[in-house]
Amino acid sequence: MRDLITRVYEYSEHRGSSELGAVSTTTLIGPMYKAKLAMEQTAKSNNLVAEMYKRSSTLGSAFHAWAERALDGEERIHQEIYKEREHEGHLVTGSCDLLVKKPDDKWYIGDWKTGYGKSRNQEALDKDAKQMSIYRWLLQDSYTIEDEASILFISQSNNVQEEYKIELMSLELTEEYISNRLYEIEKNESVDCNFNVRFNMCTYCDYICDHRKEK
């Protein structure tokens, strides 16, 4: 029966592209080494990551699926809108959790966030703003989207659920950010997991490469 837990943790419905040079929105704004590995497709199997570190993402994915079923069928709500967009030789991808249609026919972005603690700190919210801005940039040809978005935070460790309003970057600034980020990732030659990782630096060693172990 123990293998059932492993099967659940290993299961994924993540949408993305296998095209060389493709990068998802969350990877683009995340640690440099992960983005580099994703773009070059040099990461090893995700199965090498210890199960205990997949628990949080598994619970978060389960909540997303539950929320999607709960809101299914409402005409004013679009969910899990996946989009790909070519930019400077790369394919940027992303799945927007929620788009809610307002009376003026504009759309409002909402994003589910699950985590721990009693609140979402400013560093996380700044990162959220970049993520939601990229979603708007990806969807700009299909939807007219408001400048403001909502982060819907559900704590896995405390009885907390909260909404945070965030301002999105303009489309021009978002595209500039994407261009700069892609450039930084391309020129970065380090895959050492000490780079830009504050916690559990050895957790993903096998997943990343043999670089640190050889040292």
PEURLIN-V123650 format. One record per backbone hydrogen bond with DSSP energy under -0.5 kcal/mol. CO is the residue of the C=O (numbers start at 1). NH is the residue of the N-H. Records with the same first field share a line. If there is no record, write none. Layout:
CO: NH / NH
This chain:
1: 4 / 5
2: 5 / 6
3: 7
4: 8
5: 9
6: 10
7: 11
19: 22
21: 91
23: 93
24: 28
25: 29
27: 30
31: 35
32: 36
33: 37
34: 38
35: 39
36: 40
37: 41 / 42 / 43
39: 21
45: 48
46: 49
50: 53
51: 54 / 55
54: 58
55: 59
56: 60
57: 61
58: 62
59: 63
60: 64
61: 65
62: 66
63: 67
64: 68
65: 69
66: 70
67: 71
68: 72
69: 72
71: 74
73: 75
74: 77
76: 101
78: 99
80: 82
81: 96
83: 94
85: 92
87: 90
90: 87 / 92
91: 23
92: 85
93: 25
94: 83
96: 81
97: 80
98: 110
99: 78 / 101
100: 108
102: 105
106: 102
107: 146
108: 100
109: 150
110: 98
111: 152
113: 154
115: 156
119: 121
121: 125
122: 126
123: 127
124: 128
125: 129
126: 130
127: 131
128: 132
129: 133
130: 134
131: 135
132: 136
133: 137
134: 138
135: 139
136: 140
137: 140
139: 142 / 143
143: 145
144: 107
147: 168
148: 109
149: 166
150: 111 / 152
151: 153 / 164
152: 113
153: 162
154: 115
158: 160
160: 155
162: 153
164: 151
166: 149
170: 174
171: 175
172: 176
173: 177
174: 178
175: 179
176: 180
177: 181
178: 182
179: 183
180: 184
181: 185
182: 186
183: 187
184: 188
192: 195
194: 196 / 197
200: 203
202: 205
204: 208
205: 209
207: 44
210: 214
211: 215
